[in-house]
Amino acid sequence: MALPSSSDWASLSINLLDSILDYLVPMEDYLTFGEVCIKWQYAVCEKLQHLRSNHKRHCRLHQPVPLLMAPTADNPRRRCCLYDVMKGKSLWEVELRQGRWSYEGSPHGWLVLVDDNSYKVTLHSPFSGKLIHLPPLEKSIFLEHSGSVHRTIFPYKPRRVCKDWTYIKDMRDLKDIVYSNGLFYVLDGWGVLYSCDVSNDSKVRRITAPDNHCAHLLRVIKHEGGFVIYKLQWFSKNPTWEEVKSLDDVSLFLGDNHSISVIASDFAGCQPNSIYFCQRCSFSKALDGSIYVFSLNDRTVTLLYPRSPRPLLWISPKFA
């Protein structure tokens, strides 16, 4: 039986590719498999969606573990590696876009790049190679907040429908922002929570009544002794942040720009009731950074990744 030529690999049927994926377990094999061509990327995406829809929690190695995006030792300006802090090894390398780009976030497996000269915004998937071009930011607004930490949040599947940016003004001392069920939730420095519906009137409203959509929000504050975690609770219809002593089987991956929460038992080697965090890392400036894990059980801190000459960020593999 003759083997297909190199030009015929893309013609293999989806059913055959699905059967091959049955024998590939570690996520790094899926990353390599999906790099072959667009059709193979599609096969990986379909396989992962099938596993999740059937709730195959025993297939935990198929879950998209949060990976650390770090510069390579031999070519830190042009290439970076996707590093698994649980296994302590690099899984894959990706090519960085050339030019003067600032990396301003990594939500849902997309890198958010801002051109330092034109302020054009591009979404880049290092897993599928897809690019989505967005309108440029207003230079005056971007420079006004150049010393701040930028956070980029959008729905799970970005689409090419954005024609312009909507600027929300008159909000100061913002600490974090998340997107859930069609609303953006914003937290300020005093612990006050707001919501904003940019698809409607873009008005910012203070949360003053019970809202099931933000029932699972956590507020994490770092101090010299570690971290303090708060969860939003409602007393007499007033929102109050109550301290949480344990995350149970949940682990948090905190970054200056983007944070992720996961079920620890879904990942081999993931430490439950813990916080993985970057120390002294800034995504707007190239400062040294190291990765640690903080255990809420015994309040110990363990070094996982040594000091990096360039910014570090968390990213979860997505092939869609």
KETI-71079 format. One record per residue (C-alpha): x negated, y negated, z negated. Coordinates in pm, whole numbers, plus 50000, padded with zeros to 5 digits. Layout:
% residues N
XYZ
...
END
This chain:
% residues 320
500005000050000
498514966750106
498234938949849
499714905149941
497344878450062
496694847649851
499314828850055
501974855249981
501984853349599
504654826249607
506944849649804
507234875349526
510834879749413
512084864449088
513074899148965
509524911849013
508044881448841
510484886348553
509324922548518
505684911448509
506484886248236
507874914748024
504264926047978
502924891547891
503404882647526
501074854347413
502074819247514
498644813547673
499454840747928
502664822348013
500704790048059
498284806648300
501094824948482
503054792948539
500004775348681
499964797148996
502734779249187
506124762249148
508044794949187
506034811448909
506654781048686
510354785548751
510134822448659
508474813548326
511144787348252
513964811848329
512344838748115
511954816047813
515534803447843
516774839347862
514844849347549
516184819747352
519784823747470
519744859847350
518334849147011
515404873047031
513684859646724
511444890446719
509834876447035
508284848646831
505104847347039
507234835147329
508214804047134
506594771147243
504244765746951
503214729146901
499744726047050
497064700546976
495994680547280
492304673247228
489384662647452
487034689447582
483454689447456
481824688947802
484054663147973
486204644347717
487124615847951
488544637148232
489754669248071
491514679647753
492304713047597
495544725747446
494414739247112
496344763646893
495544753646534
497084785946402
494814808346607
491884784146595
491194785146969
491744766347292
494444781647513
494284760647827
492654730247986
494364702648179
493054674548398
493684639248274
494974612848513
492224589948631
492304552548574
493024530048279
495954547748115
497134546947756
498784578447623
501814565847432
503644597647338
504384634247406
508114641447355
509584673947493
506344684547659
505924652347861
502994628647832
503964591947843
501334571348023
501194533448047
498904516948302
496674491948120
496804467448412
500284469648567
502104483348257
503834508948477
505144539048286
504724574748412
505964607348260
503554635848329
504114672548247
500724689748204
502524723448221
504404719448550
502444690548704
505634670248755
505534632348757
508404608148691
507714571548761
509504545648549
509664507548583
506824486848435
507154472048089
507254434548040
503654424047984
504464398047717
506424422847505
503824450247539
500974426747441
502994412447151
503054447246995
499614458547115
498364463046758
501324484746661
501834522146689
504074528946988
506694556346986
508324569447301
511594588547262
514014600847526
516634628647574
515454664447627
515584663148009
514444629548155
516024620248487
515034596248764
517854571348704
516104544148505
516014511348699
515004488248417
514224487548047
516714477047782
514984456047517
516414456447164
515404425046979
515734411446624
514424443046457
511224441746252
509064465046047
510304496346225
508724528646103
510224556046315
512804564446579
514494596846690
517094606046952
520054628446866
523464634447026
523354604047251
522174579546985
518834565046882
518284564546506
515844538746374
514274536846028
512814504545892
510224498545620
512864495545347
514354529645425
517414515145597
518744536545882
520264522146200
521824536846513
521864523546868
523814535347174
521924522147478
524494537447715
527184514647572
526614479947428
523064485647292
524094470446961
522174481346654
524424493046372
523434500146016
524444535045900
526924529445616
529264559445654
528614597045662
527204607545998
526794644946064
524384637946347
521744624446107
522414649145825
519114667145880
516864636745910
513774636745689
511744607045573
508094616045507
505774592145321
502044598345293
500014587444990
496674596244834
498014627444662
499674641744972
503214636745097
506644629344955
509664641245155
513164626645139
516454638145291
519424616045361
522264622545115
525654605945073
526984594044738
530294575044733
529884569945109
526554552545059
523394567245219
520564574944977
517174591045033
516764619744784
513384636544729
512994671944866
510604694744678
510434722744937
510824727245312
511334764845270
510634781245609
510174748045790
506844732745894
506304697146009
503774685946270
503234648646214
501504625046453
501164587546474
503294587946787
505324620046794
506354645346531
507824680446555
509614703646310
509644741446357
510804773346186
507514787246058
508574823946085
508954819246462
505184815546496
502454839846403
500084822746161
502254792146101
502174782245734
505704776845596
506624748145364
503684728345501
502824696745689
500314696645975
499014661346019
496364640046182
494124618945962
493074584146076
494384589346426
495704561346645
497184566346991
496664530547095
493004529646994
490304555947023
489634561846654
488204593346497
490784618746389
490934652946227
493794677746182
494744691145838
497534712045688
499094702045356
500834729345154
503834718844948
503474750944745
500154742544578
499574707344723
496254717344881
494804702845201
492904724245454
490884711945752
491984728346079
490304707646350
487144686546306
486754650046382
487514641046742
485934612146937
489294605247107
492944603946994
494754636446919
498454643846969
500954672346937
502734686347242
505114715847289
504924736247612
507844729847846
508074743348201
511394728348312
END
